[in-house]
Amino acid sequence: MVQAGHSYARKWEEEAYIPATPGVNYQPEARSPRAKVRIGRSLVVKTSVFLFAYALLLVYLCIKSSTLGYQIVNLENKIVSLETANHSLECSIARQTSLRRIELIATKDLGMHRSVAAVAVCMDVPNPVNVADNHTVSQTGQAENGTLQNLYKNLRRLANKD
């Protein structure tokens, strides 16, 4: 189209080349309406991609929260079943260690007998050996006699506390 307004005749004087486009002024700063449409379209595309990614994130979070909820319910059910098993084991231990059962095993299997007297008596025994009367008591005898006296004294204290 540009070539239609140009003359190919030989001229000895050269003219400056001016395009022959009638009525069109070239302005580099002014944008065409197509450029505005392109910017609008790219903004719409970017916004739609962002919204799609955001929707995918929301769906993922919803799915994750629901699966965690199911896992919590399963763990709570396991806790309940383990607590019931623990309780049944405690009952079994209590049955196995009851005094009545232990008494039956002791009397039947081990051949033990139940004691008849349930009263224990503690007496104060006087010292049968007098050191002044018997001059033949050795040093070890005096030491043993002293330990026995301490033992009897401690037993009397225990009997008086009850």
BAKOLKE-624032 format. One record per residue (C-alpha): residue number from 1; residue in one letter; z negated, x negated, y. Coordinates in steps of 0.001 Angstrom, whole numbers, plus 524288, in hexadecimal, padded with zeros to 5 digits. Each point is the difference from the previous one (the first is absolute). Layout:
<rec num="NUM" residu="A" w="Z" u="X" v="Y"/>
...
% end
This chain:
<rec num="1" residu="M" w="80000" u="80000" v="80000"/>
<rec num="2" residu="V" w="7FD55" u="7F4EF" v="808E1"/>
<rec num="3" residu="Q" w="80D54" u="7FAAA" v="7FD92"/>
<rec num="4" residu="A" w="806B1" u="80C47" v="80514"/>
<rec num="5" residu="G" w="7FC6D" u="7FD16" v="80DFF"/>
<rec num="6" residu="H" w="80404" u="7F1D4" v="7FF68"/>
<rec num="7" residu="S" w="80D5E" u="7FB7A" v="803BE"/>
<rec num="8" residu="Y" w="806AD" u="7F59F" v="7F7AF"/>
<rec num="9" residu="A" w="809C3" u="7FC59" v="80A6E"/>
<rec num="10" residu="R" w="8003A" u="7F1F2" v="8041D"/>
<rec num="11" residu="K" w="7F9DD" u="7FD9E" v="80CB7"/>
<rec num="12" residu="W" w="7FF40" u="7F311" v="80641"/>
<rec num="13" residu="E" w="7F358" u="802F8" v="80646"/>
<rec num="14" residu="E" w="7F537" u="8025C" v="7F6D5"/>
<rec num="15" residu="E" w="7F744" u="80B4F" v="80212"/>
<rec num="16" residu="A" w="7F216" u="80152" v="7FBAB"/>
<rec num="17" residu="Y" w="7FEBC" u="80812" v="7F3E5"/>
<rec num="18" residu="I" w="7FA41" u="80D56" v="80312"/>
<rec num="19" residu="P" w="7FF19" u="809B4" v="7F504"/>
<rec num="20" residu="A" w="80732" u="80C55" v="802B2"/>
<rec num="21" residu="T" w="7F63D" u="80A20" v="7FBCD"/>
<rec num="22" residu="P" w="8002D" u="80A93" v="809FC"/>
<rec num="23" residu="G" w="7F312" u="806AA" v="8035C"/>
<rec num="24" residu="V" w="7F6E0" u="7F7E5" v="7F767"/>
<rec num="25" residu="N" w="7F63F" u="7F745" v="80696"/>
<rec num="26" residu="Y" w="7F950" u="7F651" v="7F722"/>
<rec num="27" residu="Q" w="7F15B" u="7FFAC" v="8027A"/>
<rec num="28" residu="P" w="7F85C" u="7F797" v="7F678"/>
<rec num="29" residu="E" w="7F29D" u="80559" v="80415"/>
<rec num="30" residu="A" w="80344" u="80E28" v="7FD8A"/>
<rec num="31" residu="R" w="7FE85" u="80443" v="7F1DD"/>
<rec num="32" residu="S" w="808E9" u="80956" v="7F9B1"/>
<rec num="33" residu="P" w="7FADE" u="80CAA" v="7FA48"/>
<rec num="34" residu="R" w="802DE" u="7FA8E" v="7F282"/>
<rec num="35" residu="A" w="7F62F" u="7F512" v="80211"/>
<rec num="36" residu="K" w="7F5BB" u="809FD" v="803D9"/>
<rec num="37" residu="V" w="802EA" u="807B3" v="7F3B1"/>
<rec num="38" residu="R" w="7FEDC" u="7F3AA" v="7F7D0"/>
<rec num="39" residu="I" w="7F293" u="7FD05" v="805CF"/>
<rec num="40" residu="G" w="7FBA3" u="80E02" v="7FD87"/>
<rec num="41" residu="R" w="804F4" u="7FF89" v="7F20D"/>
<rec num="42" residu="S" w="7F931" u="7F315" v="7FD0F"/>
<rec num="43" residu="L" w="7F350" u="80580" v="80598"/>
<rec num="44" residu="V" w="8014E" u="80C0A" v="7F77A"/>
<rec num="45" residu="V" w="802F5" u="7F7AD" v="7F3FE"/>
<rec num="46" residu="K" w="7F472" u="7F6F0" v="80280"/>
<rec num="47" residu="T" w="7F6E6" u="80B89" v="8024E"/>
<rec num="48" residu="S" w="8048A" u="806D9" v="7F3AB"/>
<rec num="49" residu="V" w="7FE34" u="7F384" v="7F7EE"/>
<rec num="50" residu="F" w="7F247" u="7FE57" v="8059B"/>
<rec num="51" residu="L" w="7FC7A" u="80E2F" v="7FD19"/>
<rec num="52" residu="F" w="8055A" u="7FED4" v="7F22E"/>
<rec num="53" residu="A" w="7F7DB" u="7F3B3" v="7FD93"/>
<rec num="54" residu="Y" w="7F408" u="806C4" v="805AC"/>
<rec num="55" residu="A" w="8022B" u="80BCA" v="7F722"/>
<rec num="56" residu="L" w="80130" u="7F6FF" v="7F431"/>
<rec num="57" residu="L" w="7F33F" u="7F972" v="803DA"/>
<rec num="58" residu="L" w="7F92D" u="80D25" v="80114"/>
<rec num="59" residu="V" w="80506" u="80440" v="7F2B1"/>
<rec num="60" residu="Y" w="7FB7D" u="7F329" v="7FA00"/>
<rec num="61" residu="L" w="7F270" u="8016E" v="805E6"/>
<rec num="62" residu="C" w="7FECC" u="80E0B" v="7FB33"/>
<rec num="63" residu="I" w="803EB" u="7FBFF" v="7F23F"/>
<rec num="64" residu="K" w="7F69A" u="7F480" v="8003A"/>
<rec num="65" residu="S" w="7F49A" u="80871" v="80493"/>
<rec num="66" residu="S" w="80298" u="80A3F" v="7F58F"/>
<rec num="67" residu="T" w="800AB" u="7F5CB" v="7F516"/>
<rec num="68" residu="L" w="7F351" u="7F9F7" v="804EE"/>
<rec num="69" residu="G" w="7F9E7" u="80D9A" v="7FFC5"/>
<rec num="70" residu="Y" w="803F9" u="801AD" v="7F1C3"/>
<rec num="71" residu="Q" w="7FA70" u="7F2A4" v="7FCC7"/>
<rec num="72" residu="I" w="7F324" u="803A1" v="80690"/>
<rec num="73" residu="V" w="7FF18" u="80C7D" v="7F817"/>
<rec num="74" residu="N" w="802B4" u="7F883" v="7F362"/>
<rec num="75" residu="L" w="7F59D" u="7F5EA" v="8034D"/>
<rec num="76" residu="E" w="7F61D" u="80AAD" v="80316"/>
<rec num="77" residu="N" w="802CD" u="8063A" v="7F2CB"/>
<rec num="78" residu="K" w="7FE08" u="7F2DA" v="7F957"/>
<rec num="79" residu="I" w="7F314" u="7FE47" v="8073D"/>
<rec num="80" residu="V" w="7FB4D" u="80D3D" v="7FB42"/>
<rec num="81" residu="S" w="803DB" u="7FD0E" v="7F1F3"/>
<rec num="82" residu="L" w="7F973" u="7F2A0" v="80074"/>
<rec num="83" residu="E" w="7F39F" u="805FA" v="805B0"/>
<rec num="84" residu="T" w="7FF6E" u="809FC" v="7F4F5"/>
<rec num="85" residu="A" w="8021E" u="7F52D" v="7F5F8"/>
<rec num="86" residu="N" w="7F547" u="7F806" v="80687"/>
<rec num="87" residu="H" w="7F6D1" u="80BA5" v="7FF93"/>
<rec num="88" residu="S" w="802BB" u="80251" v="7F19C"/>
<rec num="89" residu="L" w="7FD68" u="7F198" v="7FD22"/>
<rec num="90" residu="E" w="7F31B" u="800C9" v="8075D"/>
<rec num="91" residu="C" w="7FC2D" u="80BE1" v="7F7ED"/>
<rec num="92" residu="S" w="8039E" u="7F8DA" v="7F384"/>
<rec num="93" residu="I" w="7F7DB" u="7F435" v="80405"/>
<rec num="94" residu="A" w="7F488" u="808E8" v="80332"/>
<rec num="95" residu="R" w="8010B" u="8065E" v="7F289"/>
<rec num="96" residu="Q" w="800D8" u="7F2E6" v="7F91A"/>
<rec num="97" residu="T" w="7F432" u="7FA65" v="80723"/>
<rec num="98" residu="S" w="7F729" u="80BEF" v="7FF6E"/>
<rec num="99" residu="L" w="7F233" u="7FD8E" v="7FB18"/>
<rec num="100" residu="R" w="80104" u="80A78" v="7F587"/>
<rec num="101" residu="R" w="80C15" u="7F97E" v="7FA0D"/>
<rec num="102" residu="I" w="7F9E2" u="7F282" v="800A6"/>
<rec num="103" residu="E" w="7F3CF" u="80533" v="7F93B"/>
<rec num="104" residu="L" w="80842" u="8061A" v="7F52E"/>
<rec num="105" residu="I" w="80765" u="7F354" v="7FDC6"/>
<rec num="106" residu="A" w="7F34F" u="7F838" v="7FFEA"/>
<rec num="107" residu="T" w="7F94A" u="808E9" v="7F632"/>
<rec num="108" residu="K" w="80B67" u="802DC" v="7F6D2"/>
<rec num="109" residu="D" w="808CF" u="7F410" v="80076"/>
<rec num="110" residu="L" w="7F65E" u="7F536" v="80329"/>
<rec num="111" residu="G" w="7F449" u="80554" v="7F87C"/>
<rec num="112" residu="M" w="7F67E" u="7FF9C" v="80B55"/>
<rec num="113" residu="H" w="7F459" u="80921" v="800F7"/>
<rec num="114" residu="R" w="7FA6C" u="806E5" v="80B91"/>
<rec num="115" residu="S" w="7F2D8" u="7FACF" v="804A0"/>
<rec num="116" residu="V" w="7F478" u="808CF" v="7FD4B"/>
<rec num="117" residu="A" w="7F69D" u="7FBAA" v="80A9D"/>
<rec num="118" residu="A" w="80498" u="8004F" v="80DD5"/>
<rec num="119" residu="V" w="7F358" u="7FAA9" v="805C5"/>
<rec num="120" residu="A" w="7FDEE" u="7F1A6" v="8027A"/>
<rec num="121" residu="V" w="7F246" u="7FAB8" v="801AA"/>
<rec num="122" residu="C" w="7FC62" u="7F3DF" v="80771"/>
<rec num="123" residu="M" w="7F286" u="7FA46" v="7FDA1"/>
<rec num="124" residu="D" w="7F7D8" u="7F5A2" v="80668"/>
<rec num="125" residu="V" w="7FC56" u="7F63A" v="7F570"/>
<rec num="126" residu="P" w="7F494" u="7F710" v="802E4"/>
<rec num="127" residu="N" w="801C9" u="7F18B" v="7FE1B"/>
<rec num="128" residu="P" w="7FBCA" u="7FD30" v="7F1DE"/>
<rec num="129" residu="V" w="7FE51" u="7F17F" v="8020F"/>
<rec num="130" residu="N" w="7F5B4" u="7FB61" v="8095A"/>
<rec num="131" residu="V" w="8022D" u="7F258" v="804D6"/>
<rec num="132" residu="A" w="7F167" u="7FD51" v="801CD"/>
<rec num="133" residu="D" w="7FCB6" u="803E3" v="7F1E8"/>
<rec num="134" residu="N" w="80B68" u="7F945" v="7F96B"/>
<rec num="135" residu="H" w="8016A" u="7F1DD" v="803C7"/>
<rec num="136" residu="T" w="80B74" u="7FD62" v="7F6E4"/>
<rec num="137" residu="V" w="80A5C" u="8077D" v="807E7"/>
<rec num="138" residu="S" w="80B22" u="7F72B" v="803CB"/>
<rec num="139" residu="Q" w="8070F" u="7FF72" v="80CEC"/>
<rec num="140" residu="T" w="80B89" u="8078D" v="7FA93"/>
<rec num="141" residu="G" w="7F719" u="80ACA" v="7FB60"/>
<rec num="142" residu="Q" w="7FA6B" u="8018A" v="80D86"/>
<rec num="143" residu="A" w="80D82" u="80046" v="805CB"/>
<rec num="144" residu="E" w="80473" u="80A5F" v="7F644"/>
<rec num="145" residu="N" w="7F39A" u="807C3" v="80258"/>
<rec num="146" residu="G" w="802A3" u="7FF80" v="80EBE"/>
<rec num="147" residu="T" w="80DFB" u="804BE" v="7FE33"/>
<rec num="148" residu="L" w="7FB7A" u="80B24" v="7F76A"/>
<rec num="149" residu="Q" w="7F5FE" u="803DE" v="80A1C"/>
<rec num="150" residu="N" w="80A92" u="8001E" v="80A81"/>
<rec num="151" residu="L" w="808AC" u="80829" v="7F733"/>
<rec num="152" residu="Y" w="7F52C" u="809E2" v="7FD5C"/>
<rec num="153" residu="K" w="7FC95" u="8007E" v="80E69"/>
<rec num="154" residu="N" w="80E2F" u="802FE" v="80387"/>
<rec num="155" residu="L" w="800BF" u="80A76" v="7F57F"/>
<rec num="156" residu="R" w="7F3CB" u="80670" v="8056F"/>
<rec num="157" residu="R" w="80615" u="8000C" v="80D81"/>
<rec num="158" residu="L" w="80C52" u="8067B" v="7FAD0"/>
<rec num="159" residu="A" w="7F801" u="80A35" v="7F8AF"/>
<rec num="160" residu="N" w="7F81F" u="80339" v="80C2D"/>
<rec num="161" residu="K" w="80C3F" u="801E9" v="8085C"/>
<rec num="162" residu="D" w="804D0" u="80B0D" v="7F768"/>
% end
